[in-house]
């Protein structure tokens, strides 16, 4: 059940975000975006974005589960309710008063699958997956929703709900005696680390923060097609007006569609696929 909910909610949020961006924020700037083709078929940029962000999310799910399985099947650890599941032949009904550590025993329960499952406490896979999904989705939303959605409180409320749900899952694993508190703590930390690494360094959600210049929220006076927010203006150019016969060095950025994610370019017009653009060119003002 957790896997279904933990996959459907992030996928639905990513889908809703990209559809909203495409139909609302980018409606007037649709002609400024690169066109994608698969063989002879044109692919809409919405499909490309969903493939990238949801694809990286599922890749992180696989990485997270791999780390959980490595820990469970190499370290293991008995769950808090192991005694009730195993019902050992010694010390279960009559503990005695000598307080000796019992190592020579066998389980009276005949269901070997249940006994095996009761020895896989470290670390909590539920906590790890919940916090992975919360971190990846929250960072994605923070990057892609570059301006307020109707209210400035909407995005923080969604993010808080994601982390609140993850915390509830983690707490329930302790209250149900399925994990020790340390299993939940390590699982939450591992899931958070994988989610942050996937979002920031592998999916690079903040480096794919495409902001159309014609949209509300873009700095005034910019006429570039797409403006990645993480790029700052060149301090050498400054903001002072140009005088006659002033020569300014500018750079043209081109990311072709065979590079990472949706392509970003700030040249006028639509460059031909594979076209080489000179790293710099001169613009001379004439008055």
C-alpha positions as semicolon CSV with decimal commas, in nm:
position;residue;x (nm);y (nm);z (nm)
1;X;0,000;0,000;0,000
2;X;0,279;0,242;0,090
3;X;0,458;0,176;-0,239
4;X;0,142;0,255;-0,437
5;X;0,070;0,577;-0,247
6;X;0,437;0,680;-0,240
7;X;0,461;0,647;-0,618
8;X;0,122;0,786;-0,716
9;X;0,142;1,109;-0,512
10;X;0,486;1,226;-0,641
11;X;0,398;1,121;-0,996
12;X;0,067;1,309;-0,978
13;X;0,235;1,621;-0,839
14;X;0,502;1,614;-1,111
15;X;0,237;1,564;-1,381
16;X;0,019;1,845;-1,246
17;X;0,316;2,081;-1,218
18;X;0,436;2,026;-1,574
19;X;0,085;2,048;-1,719
20;X;0,023;2,372;-1,528
21;X;0,351;2,520;-1,646
22;X;0,282;2,423;-2,007
23;X;-0,079;2,542;-2,023
24;X;-0,059;2,847;-1,797
25;X;0,286;2,998;-1,750
26;X;0,432;2,903;-2,090
27;X;0,124;2,953;-2,306
28;X;0,247;3,280;-2,457
29;X;0,604;3,155;-2,497
30;X;0,543;2,814;-2,653
31;X;0,723;2,912;-2,974
32;X;1,043;2,989;-2,782
33;X;1,102;2,632;-2,667
34;X;1,302;2,375;-2,857
35;X;1,120;2,110;-3,057
36;X;1,198;1,745;-2,985
37;X;1,180;1,469;-3,240
38;X;1,197;1,092;-3,218
39;X;1,279;0,973;-3,566
40;X;1,015;1,148;-3,777
41;X;0,768;1,214;-3,495
42;X;0,761;1,538;-3,300
43;X;0,753;1,490;-2,923
44;X;0,595;1,758;-2,707
45;X;0,821;1,911;-2,443
46;X;0,571;1,803;-2,174
47;X;0,641;1,439;-2,255
48;X;1,016;1,501;-2,243
49;X;0,993;1,669;-1,903
50;X;0,777;1,393;-1,755
51;X;1,021;1,136;-1,888
52;X;1,309;1,316;-1,720
53;X;1,167;1,400;-1,378
54;X;0,949;1,092;-1,323
55;X;1,222;0,874;-1,470
56;X;1,478;1,004;-1,223
57;X;1,225;0,955;-0,943
58;X;1,186;0,587;-1,027
59;X;1,561;0,551;-1,060
60;X;1,595;0,685;-0,706
61;X;1,330;0,439;-0,585
62;X;1,544;0,156;-0,720
63;X;1,860;0,295;-0,559
64;X;1,681;0,337;-0,226
65;X;1,541;-0,017;-0,228
66;X;1,883;-0,156;-0,318
67;X;2,039;0,012;-0,015
68;X;1,758;-0,118;0,209
69;X;1,799;-0,476;0,088
70;X;2,176;-0,466;0,134
71;X;2,133;-0,359;0,497
72;X;1,853;-0,605;0,575
73;X;2,019;-0,913;0,429
74;X;2,370;-0,842;0,558
75;X;2,293;-0,700;0,905
76;X;1,934;-0,802;0,968
77;X;1,852;-0,761;1,341
78;X;1,551;-0,904;1,519
79;X;1,236;-0,697;1,525
80;X;1,085;-0,589;1,860
81;X;0,805;-0,848;1,823
82;X;1,041;-1,133;1,736
83;X;0,966;-1,326;2,057
84;X;0,593;-1,324;1,988
85;X;0,646;-1,443;1,631
86;X;0,908;-1,706;1,710
87;X;0,770;-1,843;2,039
88;X;1,102;-2,008;2,133
89;X;1,099;-2,339;2,317
90;X;1,315;-2,196;2,598
91;X;1,248;-1,883;2,801
92;X;0,924;-1,780;2,631
93;X;0,677;-1,898;2,897
94;X;0,908;-1,921;3,198
95;X;1,193;-1,673;3,200
96;X;1,346;-1,781;3,530
97;X;1,559;-1,569;3,760
98;X;1,916;-1,655;3,661
99;X;1,919;-1,396;3,377
100;X;2,134;-1,597;3,138
101;X;2,158;-1,519;2,767
102;X;1,991;-1,801;2,576
103;X;2,150;-1,894;2,245
104;X;2,045;-2,259;2,212
105;X;1,678;-2,246;2,111
106;X;1,446;-2,302;1,820
107;X;1,119;-2,143;1,718
108;X;0,800;-2,335;1,779
109;X;0,624;-2,137;1,505
110;X;0,612;-2,345;1,188
111;X;0,581;-2,053;0,943
112;X;0,944;-2,001;0,839
113;X;0,858;-1,703;0,620
114;X;0,720;-1,509;0,917
115;X;1,024;-1,596;1,128
116;X;1,259;-1,482;0,852
117;X;1,070;-1,153;0,814
118;X;1,095;-1,094;1,190
119;X;1,475;-1,084;1,159
120;X;1,491;-0,800;0,904
121;X;1,451;-0,498;1,130
122;X;1,754;-0,291;1,024
123;X;1,688;-0,057;0,872
124;X;1,329;0,059;0,812
125;X;1,245;0,042;0,443
126;X;0,912;0,218;0,496
127;X;1,081;0,516;0,662
128;X;1,352;0,529;0,398
129;X;1,109;0,525;0,106
130;X;0,876;0,780;0,266
131;X;1,149;1,035;0,328
132;X;1,305;0,974;-0,013
133;X;0,974;1,053;-0,185
134;X;0,918;1,358;0,037
135;X;1,262;1,508;-0,029
136;X;1,271;1,443;-0,403
137;X;0,920;1,578;-0,460
138;X;0,967;1,883;-0,236
139;X;1,293;1,986;-0,404
140;X;1,138;1,930;-0,747
141;X;0,842;2,153;-0,662
142;X;1,070;2,420;-0,517
143;X;1,271;2,428;-0,839
144;X;1,000;2,406;-1,101
145;X;0,741;2,636;-0,941
146;X;0,951;2,951;-0,968
147;X;0,668;3,190;-0,876
148;X;0,381;3,179;-0,624
149;X;0,085;2,954;-0,701
150;X;-0,222;3,166;-0,624
151;X;-0,098;3,195;-0,264
152;X;0,252;3,188;-0,120
153;X;0,130;2,935;0,135
154;X;0,023;2,668;-0,114
155;X;0,368;2,531;-0,196
156;X;0,490;2,522;0,168
157;X;0,167;2,347;0,270
158;X;0,220;2,078;0,005
159;X;0,581;2,030;0,110
160;X;0,491;2,018;0,479
161;X;0,221;1,758;0,403
162;X;0,477;1,540;0,227
163;X;0,716;1,550;0,521
164;X;0,430;1,509;0,768
165;X;0,317;1,194;0,590
166;X;0,672;1,059;0,588
167;X;0,708;1,128;0,961
168;X;0,375;0,956;1,033
169;X;0,491;0,644;0,850
170;X;0,817;0,645;1,046
171;X;0,641;0,687;1,382
172;X;0,395;0,409;1,303
173;X;0,679;0,162;1,249
174;X;0,789;0,215;1,610
175;X;0,439;0,214;1,760
176;X;0,354;-0,110;1,575
177;X;0,668;-0,276;1,716
178;X;0,789;-0,350;1,364
179;X;1,117;-0,159;1,412
180;X;1,340;-0,022;1,683
181;X;1,367;0,357;1,700
182;X;1,725;0,337;1,570
183;X;1,607;0,143;1,262
184;X;1,361;0,420;1,185
185;X;1,619;0,693;1,246
186;X;1,875;0,535;1,012
187;X;1,608;0,461;0,750
188;X;1,483;0,819;0,755
189;X;1,838;0,954;0,723
190;X;1,925;0,721;0,435
191;X;1,605;0,801;0,246
192;X;1,660;1,174;0,295
193;X;2,019;1,151;0,172
194;X;1,922;0,956;-0,140
195;X;1,634;1,196;-0,215
196;X;1,856;1,504;-0,184
197;X;2,134;1,351;-0,395
198;X;1,892;1,238;-0,665
199;X;1,715;1,574;-0,687
200;X;2,014;1,808;-0,665
201;X;2,302;1,620;-0,826
202;X;2,151;1,358;-1,057
203;X;1,818;1,502;-1,173
204;X;1,961;1,855;-1,126
205;X;1,618;2,006;-1,075
206;X;1,751;2,356;-1,003
207;X;1,973;2,354;-1,313
208;X;1,666;2,272;-1,525
209;X;1,469;2,567;-1,390
210;X;1,343;2,698;-1,724
211;X;1,191;3,044;-1,691
212;X;1,047;3,196;-2,011
213;X;1,142;3,562;-2,040
214;X;0,790;3,657;-2,146
215;X;0,639;3,513;-1,829
216;X;0,555;3,700;-1,512
217;X;0,848;3,685;-1,274
218;X;1,123;3,723;-1,534
219;X;1,345;4,033;-1,494
220;X;1,234;4,332;-1,697
221;X;1,418;4,395;-2,021
222;X;1,518;4,035;-2,096
223;X;1,435;3,908;-2,441
224;X;1,610;3,572;-2,426
225;X;1,404;3,262;-2,495
226;X;1,473;3,075;-2,172
227;X;1,647;3,210;-1,867
228;X;1,784;2,956;-1,616
229;X;1,749;3,119;-1,277
230;X;2,080;2,985;-1,144
231;X;2,275;3,190;-1,401
232;X;2,367;3,541;-1,292
233;X;2,441;3,837;-1,522
234;X;2,805;3,888;-1,607
235;X;2,937;4,149;-1,359
236;X;3,181;4,279;-1,621
237;X;2,893;4,394;-1,841
238;X;2,717;4,588;-1,569
239;X;2,379;4,755;-1,614
240;X;2,481;5,098;-1,746
241;X;2,346;5,218;-2,084
242;X;2,561;5,178;-2,393
243;X;2,712;5,478;-2,565
244;X;2,779;5,514;-2,936
245;X;3,029;5,273;-3,092
246;X;3,049;5,070;-2,772
247;X;3,166;4,713;-2,823
248;X;3,020;4,453;-2,589
249;X;3,133;4,093;-2,564
250;X;2,842;3,852;-2,524
251;X;2,816;3,477;-2,508
252;X;2,556;3,257;-2,667
253;X;2,460;2,941;-2,483
254;X;2,332;2,636;-2,667
255;X;2,233;2,308;-2,510
256;X;2,127;2,072;-2,785
257;X;1,854;1,818;-2,724
258;X;2,107;1,534;-2,697
259;X;2,240;1,682;-2,373
260;X;2,083;1,674;-2,029
261;X;1,710;1,728;-2,024
262;X;1,509;1,998;-2,199
263;X;1,740;2,213;-2,403
264;X;1,808;2,572;-2,299
265;X;1,929;2,839;-2,533
266;X;1,918;3,216;-2,542
267;X;1,986;3,284;-2,906
268;X;1,722;3,451;-3,121
269;X;1,530;3,213;-3,344
270;X;1,543;2,836;-3,353
271;X;1,891;2,689;-3,411
272;X;1,925;2,391;-3,638
273;X;2,001;2,063;-3,464
274;X;2,376;2,020;-3,427
275;X;2,448;2,378;-3,536
276;X;2,774;2,517;-3,399
277;X;2,755;2,861;-3,244
278;X;3,064;3,070;-3,192
279;X;3,147;3,116;-2,822
280;X;3,137;3,493;-2,862
281;X;3,040;3,758;-3,110
282;X;3,052;4,138;-3,120
283;X;2,759;4,371;-3,110
284;X;2,826;4,733;-3,211
285;X;2,573;5,000;-3,128
286;X;2,517;5,269;-3,386
287;X;2,347;5,595;-3,298
